[in-house]
Amino acid sequence: MSDKQRKCLTKIGWQVSVFCASLLLSGSVLADGSLCVFTRGQPQNPLANLEAPTAAAIKDVADVMTYLGYDTRIQIFAGPVANAAAYPPQGGRDGFIVYNPDFLTRLFDINDWAATSVIAHEIGHHLAIDANHPNSHRRELAADEISGCAMARMGATLEDATAAMLRGLPTNSGSPTHPGTSERINAIETAYNRCQSE
C-alpha cells in the first residue's frame, strides 16, 4: 500500500476519499471492464441499453453511502448484466453500478435487505482500498466486508446481511474470480460484528 493510499484510510480501515478511489479504480478492472460481477457470469456491454433504476435501487445507494459516511457519487442503472456489477468511470460516466432488475426482484422476495446487501457489495468495490489488489478474491472479500458493515450500521440483522449469499445464490466453493460462499459469509459476518460494536 502506498503512502497516498494509507493517508486515505479512515477509522474503520477501508474507507477512501474520492481522490484515492479514482486513483485505485483507474487500473483494476476485469476483462469485461467491470470491477466485479456479484456472481459468476459475463455481463454484456455495460454501456448498452442502460435504463433508469428503480426508486428502491436509488434509495439503497443513497442509504448505504450515508450509513458508511460518504458523499461520493455512484450512479446506478438497470441493464443487461447477469446479476449486479460495479464499473469504474468510463464512457463519460462516473463510476457506476449496473443491476439486473429480475435478479434484484428475486432478492427482494427473500427479504427487504437482500438486495440492499448486494448493492452495498457493489458500492464496496468503489470504496475498498483493496480495489487495486491483484487478487480478485481479496477484492471480493473487501467488498463483502463493506457490505457487512453497511448492513450493521443500517440496522439489519446478521441473518439479513447474509441472506443474499445464503438464500439468493447457489452455494459454491469458489471460482477463479470469486471466493467460496463460506469465505464470503465469514467476511460479511466479521465486518458486521466489528461495525455493530463501533
Backbone bond lengths (Angstrom), bond angles and torsions (degrees), N, CA, C in turn:
res aa  C-N    CA-C-N  psi(-1)  N-CA   C-N-CA  omega(-1)  CA-C   N-CA-C  phi
1 M - - - 1.445 - - 1.522 108.36 -
2 S 1.326 115.52 132.59 1.457 119.71 -179.17 1.521 110.73 -78.71
3 D 1.339 115.98 165.84 1.469 120.59 176.78 1.527 110.78 -61.48
4 K 1.338 117.82 -37.72 1.466 120.55 178.54 1.532 110.07 -61.91
5 Q 1.329 116.81 -43.59 1.456 120.18 179.04 1.523 110.75 -65.24
6 R 1.327 117.01 -43.57 1.461 121.07 -178.90 1.524 110.94 -60.83
7 K 1.333 117.43 -40.44 1.460 121.50 179.44 1.526 111.94 -64.33
8 C 1.310 116.59 -23.58 1.460 120.00 -178.83 1.525 112.76 -81.33
9 L 1.306 117.26 -15.67 1.458 119.60 -179.08 1.520 110.91 -67.83
10 T 1.311 115.79 145.94 1.454 120.94 175.98 1.513 109.14 -118.41
11 K 1.303 115.79 -170.50 1.454 123.39 -172.67 1.522 114.09 -51.50
12 I 1.315 119.77 -40.50 1.463 119.00 -176.02 1.516 113.31 -85.00
13 G 1.328 117.12 -3.47 1.446 119.12 167.52 1.503 117.60 99.60
14 W 1.325 121.08 -17.73 1.455 118.32 -178.89 1.517 112.84 -131.31
15 Q 1.303 118.70 -4.88 1.456 119.16 -179.20 1.516 109.57 -70.65
16 V 1.305 116.49 142.66 1.455 121.91 -179.56 1.511 109.71 -132.27
17 S 1.320 114.86 155.02 1.456 119.11 178.14 1.521 109.93 -75.04
18 V 1.316 116.58 168.18 1.455 121.08 178.63 1.531 109.79 -58.45
19 F 1.331 117.04 -40.68 1.462 120.48 179.90 1.520 111.04 -60.11
20 C 1.324 116.18 -48.55 1.463 119.20 -177.81 1.523 111.02 -69.80
21 A 1.327 117.22 -35.49 1.466 119.27 178.53 1.522 109.64 -60.62
22 S 1.336 117.32 -45.32 1.454 118.97 179.73 1.527 110.66 -67.09
23 L 1.326 117.18 -36.02 1.453 121.51 177.90 1.528 110.42 -62.75
24 L 1.321 116.02 -45.23 1.457 120.46 -177.59 1.516 112.55 -71.61
25 L 1.330 116.37 -37.30 1.454 119.97 -175.03 1.522 112.88 -77.39
26 S 1.299 117.70 -16.97 1.453 120.85 -172.10 1.530 113.67 -61.96
27 G 1.322 118.35 -27.61 1.450 117.78 -175.85 1.502 114.96 -123.50
28 S 1.295 119.04 8.44 1.449 120.26 -172.16 1.520 111.46 -117.43
29 V 1.323 115.78 83.10 1.455 118.92 179.80 1.520 109.80 -130.87
30 L 1.310 115.33 157.00 1.452 120.76 175.14 1.522 108.61 -79.95
31 A 1.303 116.61 173.21 1.461 120.75 -177.35 1.525 112.44 -58.73
32 D 1.332 117.91 -28.97 1.468 120.65 -179.68 1.519 112.75 -84.86
33 G 1.333 117.21 2.16 1.454 120.81 179.16 1.512 113.76 93.85
34 S 1.328 118.05 -3.00 1.461 120.62 -178.23 1.517 110.79 -95.39
35 L 1.326 114.48 162.75 1.456 121.49 171.38 1.513 109.00 -85.85
36 C 1.309 115.76 -27.99 1.458 120.67 -173.84 1.504 110.29 -162.31
37 V 1.287 115.93 146.61 1.452 122.46 161.90 1.513 103.43 -120.99
38 F 1.342 118.62 128.10 1.451 121.24 -169.35 1.521 112.14 -53.73
39 T 1.310 117.56 -40.38 1.460 121.07 173.43 1.521 107.51 -129.35
40 R 1.301 115.47 -177.24 1.450 118.58 178.33 1.527 110.33 -63.89
41 G 1.313 116.58 153.83 1.455 121.91 179.21 1.510 109.45 133.28
42 Q 1.281 116.92 143.60 1.450 121.09 -178.23 1.519 110.68 -95.93
43 P 1.333 117.79 118.74 1.451 118.27 175.12 1.521 109.65 -72.81
44 Q 1.328 114.89 157.05 1.448 119.48 173.66 1.521 107.93 -79.46
45 N 1.319 117.65 -172.80 1.459 121.57 178.32 1.528 109.43 -55.48
46 P 1.342 118.54 117.18 1.455 120.87 -174.63 1.520 113.76 -68.28
47 L 1.335 117.94 -18.92 1.453 120.32 -179.06 1.523 112.31 -91.64
48 A 1.334 117.01 -7.04 1.460 120.41 -179.92 1.517 109.77 -89.79
49 N 1.292 116.52 135.50 1.464 122.61 171.99 1.521 114.89 59.40
50 L 1.326 117.72 35.45 1.457 119.66 175.61 1.521 109.18 -70.99
51 E 1.322 115.02 141.83 1.460 120.73 -179.76 1.520 109.48 -123.91
52 A 1.308 115.58 162.35 1.461 120.67 176.96 1.527 109.09 -61.98
53 P 1.319 116.95 140.49 1.470 120.32 178.40 1.522 110.69 -76.36
54 T 1.305 115.49 164.99 1.461 119.74 173.81 1.528 109.41 -74.10
55 A 1.305 115.66 161.25 1.467 120.39 176.63 1.529 109.97 -60.53
56 A 1.326 116.74 -36.01 1.470 120.52 -179.93 1.530 110.87 -64.79
57 A 1.336 117.90 -40.18 1.470 121.04 179.56 1.531 110.20 -66.60
58 I 1.323 117.27 -41.96 1.468 120.64 177.97 1.524 109.94 -61.76
59 K 1.334 116.00 -44.12 1.471 120.71 179.60 1.524 110.66 -63.57
60 D 1.331 117.84 -41.26 1.466 120.64 178.66 1.529 110.99 -58.57
61 V 1.329 117.30 -46.20 1.465 120.11 179.48 1.524 109.92 -60.86
62 A 1.334 116.64 -48.09 1.467 120.24 -178.60 1.523 111.30 -61.78
63 D 1.334 117.00 -44.06 1.463 120.65 -179.03 1.528 111.76 -64.41
64 V 1.317 116.91 -46.62 1.466 120.48 -179.46 1.524 109.70 -60.57
65 M 1.317 116.92 -46.31 1.460 120.15 -179.34 1.532 111.16 -61.98
66 T 1.316 116.76 -40.91 1.461 120.86 179.27 1.523 110.83 -63.73
67 Y 1.321 117.53 -48.10 1.460 120.67 -177.68 1.526 112.77 -69.12
68 L 1.325 116.92 -23.42 1.464 119.84 174.98 1.522 111.93 -88.44
69 G 1.330 116.82 -9.65 1.456 120.93 176.10 1.515 114.79 84.23
70 Y 1.321 117.67 34.79 1.460 122.30 -177.97 1.513 112.46 -116.13
71 D 1.334 114.25 149.48 1.456 121.82 171.06 1.525 110.60 -108.03
72 T 1.320 117.09 -4.19 1.452 121.97 -176.60 1.526 110.70 -53.46
73 R 1.307 115.53 138.59 1.466 120.00 179.95 1.524 109.05 -92.43
74 I 1.301 116.05 117.87 1.459 121.87 174.42 1.518 106.34 -123.26
75 Q 1.307 115.84 121.96 1.458 120.27 179.88 1.523 109.59 -84.44
76 I 1.322 115.42 156.01 1.459 120.73 176.89 1.518 108.37 -134.40
77 F 1.333 115.22 141.04 1.453 121.95 179.77 1.523 109.34 -138.31
78 A 1.310 116.27 151.87 1.461 121.54 165.86 1.522 105.76 -84.48
79 G 1.321 117.02 143.83 1.458 117.70 -178.73 1.508 113.77 -174.00
80 P 1.322 115.39 -175.29 1.463 122.30 -172.73 1.529 113.87 -82.42
81 V 1.326 116.48 70.64 1.465 121.73 174.30 1.519 108.15 -123.32
82 A 1.314 115.97 161.32 1.466 119.90 -179.18 1.521 111.63 -65.27
83 N 1.332 117.40 -36.98 1.469 121.08 -177.12 1.527 110.00 -149.67
84 A 1.326 118.62 -79.12 1.465 122.46 176.23 1.523 108.17 -152.74
85 A 1.323 116.50 146.87 1.458 120.50 -177.72 1.518 110.07 -150.65
86 A 1.337 115.73 147.29 1.468 122.66 176.47 1.520 108.02 -104.39
87 Y 1.323 116.59 136.03 1.458 122.30 -179.86 1.523 110.11 -126.06
88 P 1.328 117.13 137.68 1.471 120.34 176.66 1.523 109.75 -72.34
89 P 1.326 117.56 171.09 1.469 119.78 177.57 1.532 110.61 -53.29
90 Q 1.332 115.51 133.52 1.459 121.18 178.13 1.512 109.66 -167.59
91 G 1.295 116.57 157.65 1.455 120.99 176.00 1.517 113.51 57.58
92 G 1.326 117.29 32.15 1.455 120.43 -179.82 1.520 114.24 78.81
93 R 1.324 117.48 5.90 1.459 121.48 179.61 1.524 110.00 -105.88
94 D 1.344 114.99 152.61 1.463 120.07 168.60 1.516 107.13 -66.22
95 G 1.339 116.76 176.32 1.451 119.78 172.55 1.523 108.92 -55.88
96 F 1.321 116.69 145.56 1.461 118.63 -175.95 1.522 112.09 -149.03
97 I 1.321 113.54 166.53 1.457 123.08 177.49 1.516 107.06 -119.60
98 V 1.317 116.11 138.55 1.466 121.66 173.44 1.521 106.67 -120.42
99 Y 1.324 116.10 133.52 1.461 119.70 178.80 1.517 110.19 -128.75
100 N 1.305 114.94 152.91 1.458 122.35 174.43 1.527 107.08 -86.79
101 P 1.326 118.81 118.65 1.468 120.73 -177.53 1.529 113.23 -58.22
102 D 1.322 117.99 -36.50 1.469 120.50 179.20 1.528 110.98 -65.84
103 F 1.331 116.40 -38.81 1.464 121.05 178.40 1.527 110.01 -63.17
104 L 1.329 117.94 -47.41 1.468 120.24 179.67 1.519 111.86 -65.24
105 T 1.323 117.43 -35.59 1.468 120.46 177.07 1.525 110.36 -62.38
106 R 1.337 116.55 -42.26 1.478 119.72 177.24 1.528 110.72 -61.64
107 L 1.337 116.79 -37.53 1.466 119.67 178.52 1.522 111.34 -68.45
108 F 1.332 117.89 -39.97 1.464 120.52 176.78 1.520 110.93 -60.81
109 D 1.334 116.94 -29.88 1.467 120.44 177.39 1.526 111.68 -68.10
110 I 1.330 117.93 -24.24 1.467 121.80 177.43 1.521 109.53 -72.72
111 N 1.321 116.35 -56.15 1.474 123.00 173.15 1.524 108.40 -169.85
112 D 1.312 116.49 174.84 1.459 120.95 -175.84 1.521 113.53 -70.13
113 W 1.318 118.62 -14.48 1.460 121.86 -175.41 1.517 114.21 -100.52
114 A 1.305 118.97 -19.67 1.465 121.13 -173.06 1.530 112.21 -59.30
115 A 1.314 117.34 -46.63 1.468 119.94 179.23 1.524 110.85 -66.64
116 T 1.333 116.92 -38.48 1.461 120.68 178.83 1.522 110.50 -60.89
117 S 1.324 117.18 -38.99 1.465 119.49 -179.63 1.524 111.71 -66.51
118 V 1.329 117.39 -34.56 1.461 120.72 177.30 1.533 109.98 -69.09
119 I 1.329 116.79 -43.93 1.470 120.45 176.67 1.532 109.52 -60.29
120 A 1.342 116.77 -42.20 1.470 120.72 178.57 1.531 110.66 -62.42
121 H 1.319 117.30 -38.03 1.467 121.22 176.90 1.532 110.12 -61.06
122 E 1.322 116.54 -46.97 1.469 119.89 -179.46 1.528 110.81 -65.38
123 I 1.320 117.60 -39.74 1.468 120.71 174.34 1.524 109.00 -59.92
124 G 1.332 116.13 -38.26 1.458 120.99 178.57 1.517 113.09 -55.05
125 H 1.334 116.93 -34.36 1.466 119.23 177.51 1.523 111.42 -66.01
126 H 1.305 117.06 -29.48 1.469 120.13 178.45 1.528 111.72 -78.98
127 L 1.322 117.25 -23.23 1.454 120.98 -173.75 1.521 114.55 -106.64
128 A 1.310 117.87 -21.36 1.467 121.71 -170.91 1.516 112.55 -68.29
129 I 1.314 115.09 134.66 1.461 121.33 176.07 1.528 110.10 -63.89
130 D 1.328 117.58 -24.64 1.458 121.21 -179.86 1.520 112.71 -87.10
131 A 1.338 117.44 10.80 1.462 119.96 -179.72 1.520 112.46 -59.57
132 N 1.315 117.28 -24.80 1.454 121.00 -179.19 1.529 111.93 -100.17
133 H 1.317 117.34 6.52 1.463 121.12 -179.35 1.522 109.41 -67.42
134 P 1.341 118.18 135.99 1.464 119.76 -178.21 1.528 113.26 -67.51
135 N 1.302 117.81 -19.72 1.457 121.73 -179.49 1.526 109.66 -89.09
136 S 1.332 116.94 112.28 1.467 120.01 -177.39 1.526 111.72 -64.31
137 H 1.337 118.20 -29.02 1.463 119.64 176.99 1.524 110.01 -62.82
138 R 1.333 117.28 -41.61 1.464 120.80 179.01 1.529 110.49 -63.60
139 R 1.324 117.32 -39.89 1.470 120.52 178.17 1.525 110.51 -62.50
140 E 1.320 116.68 -42.49 1.471 120.05 -179.67 1.525 111.13 -65.99
141 L 1.330 116.73 -42.32 1.466 119.64 179.97 1.526 111.29 -66.44
142 A 1.330 117.84 -36.16 1.468 120.76 176.54 1.528 110.29 -62.85
143 A 1.322 116.99 -41.47 1.468 120.47 177.95 1.534 110.59 -67.91
144 D 1.328 117.31 -36.93 1.470 120.43 175.77 1.529 110.77 -63.46
145 E 1.324 116.73 -39.44 1.470 120.43 178.30 1.524 110.81 -62.43
146 I 1.307 117.07 -43.16 1.460 120.22 179.14 1.524 110.13 -64.50
147 S 1.314 117.23 -39.16 1.465 120.54 176.38 1.524 110.56 -61.69
148 G 1.327 117.30 -45.63 1.470 120.66 179.29 1.515 111.61 -60.41
149 C 1.322 117.12 -42.17 1.460 121.61 179.21 1.525 110.82 -65.07
150 A 1.324 116.43 -45.35 1.468 119.99 179.01 1.523 110.85 -59.75
151 M 1.317 117.02 -43.30 1.467 120.13 -178.84 1.528 110.70 -63.15
152 A 1.336 117.47 -40.94 1.465 120.54 178.26 1.520 110.65 -62.47
153 R 1.310 116.24 -46.06 1.469 120.26 -177.94 1.526 112.38 -68.05
154 M 1.323 116.71 -27.40 1.463 120.56 -178.81 1.525 112.34 -84.68
155 G 1.328 117.95 -7.85 1.456 120.87 177.38 1.515 115.66 97.33
156 A 1.314 117.92 9.57 1.462 120.86 176.69 1.525 109.38 -72.94
157 T 1.319 116.56 154.83 1.459 120.06 172.55 1.529 108.30 -80.36
158 L 1.314 116.76 165.40 1.454 120.41 176.26 1.532 110.13 -61.00
159 E 1.319 117.16 -38.45 1.467 120.66 176.73 1.531 110.88 -60.45
160 D 1.345 116.36 -41.49 1.462 120.45 177.02 1.522 111.09 -63.55
161 A 1.331 116.67 -41.66 1.463 121.96 -176.36 1.531 112.06 -64.69
162 T 1.322 117.03 -27.76 1.468 120.81 -178.57 1.528 112.88 -105.50
163 A 1.324 118.15 1.94 1.468 121.44 -174.47 1.529 112.98 -59.76
164 A 1.315 117.72 -43.07 1.469 119.54 -179.58 1.519 110.71 -62.41
165 M 1.314 116.21 -39.88 1.453 120.66 -178.50 1.530 110.95 -71.65
166 L 1.326 116.85 -40.34 1.463 120.78 -176.03 1.528 113.68 -81.36
167 R 1.338 115.99 -37.77 1.461 118.08 -172.78 1.522 114.05 -118.11
168 G 1.333 117.73 -12.87 1.455 119.80 -177.16 1.510 114.14 -99.57
169 L 1.308 116.42 -14.50 1.466 120.65 -176.84 1.525 109.63 -132.07
170 P 1.320 116.86 151.36 1.460 118.41 177.36 1.528 110.73 -67.06
171 T 1.315 116.26 140.40 1.465 121.17 175.62 1.521 107.98 -68.76
172 N 1.330 115.49 136.20 1.458 117.94 178.77 1.525 109.86 -148.96
173 S 1.323 114.04 168.24 1.466 119.75 -178.96 1.519 112.14 -96.58
174 G 1.318 116.82 7.53 1.451 120.01 176.70 1.514 112.65 113.01
175 S 1.313 114.20 171.36 1.458 122.21 179.42 1.528 107.15 -144.78
176 P 1.309 118.13 178.38 1.469 118.80 176.93 1.534 113.20 -60.02
177 T 1.339 118.00 -27.01 1.466 120.08 -177.19 1.521 114.50 -104.14
178 H 1.325 118.00 -21.49 1.465 121.00 -174.63 1.529 111.28 -130.72
179 P 1.349 116.84 138.74 1.469 119.74 175.11 1.526 110.17 -67.16
180 G 1.323 115.08 168.25 1.457 120.16 177.78 1.522 112.27 -69.74
181 T 1.318 114.94 163.78 1.466 121.90 -176.75 1.523 112.45 -56.02
182 S 1.324 118.35 -46.40 1.469 119.92 -176.08 1.530 111.48 -64.44
183 E 1.320 117.88 -38.06 1.460 121.29 178.56 1.539 110.84 -66.43
184 R 1.314 115.92 -38.51 1.464 120.26 179.72 1.530 110.95 -70.29
185 I 1.317 116.89 -40.29 1.470 119.95 177.50 1.522 109.74 -64.01
186 N 1.317 117.13 -39.97 1.464 120.85 177.43 1.530 111.04 -60.07
187 A 1.332 117.52 -41.94 1.472 121.10 178.78 1.530 110.39 -63.39
188 I 1.325 116.93 -43.04 1.474 121.14 178.40 1.517 109.85 -62.35
189 E 1.337 117.07 -48.34 1.473 121.60 -177.56 1.523 111.61 -62.62
190 T 1.323 117.27 -44.66 1.463 120.75 -179.46 1.522 111.58 -59.69
191 A 1.330 116.78 -48.47 1.465 120.11 179.56 1.516 111.30 -68.36
192 Y 1.319 117.31 -37.89 1.468 120.80 178.13 1.526 109.76 -58.02
193 N 1.316 116.69 -49.90 1.457 121.23 -178.69 1.534 112.12 -63.75
194 R 1.312 117.11 -41.87 1.457 121.59 178.35 1.531 111.01 -62.62
195 C 1.321 117.19 -47.00 1.456 120.99 -176.45 1.534 112.52 -74.92
196 Q 1.302 117.16 -27.67 1.456 120.52 176.90 1.520 110.75 -68.25
197 S 1.331 116.25 -31.24 1.472 119.85 -177.67 1.525 112.82 -88.00
198 E 1.333 118.67 -2.35 1.475 121.50 179.68 1.506 111.00 -72.03
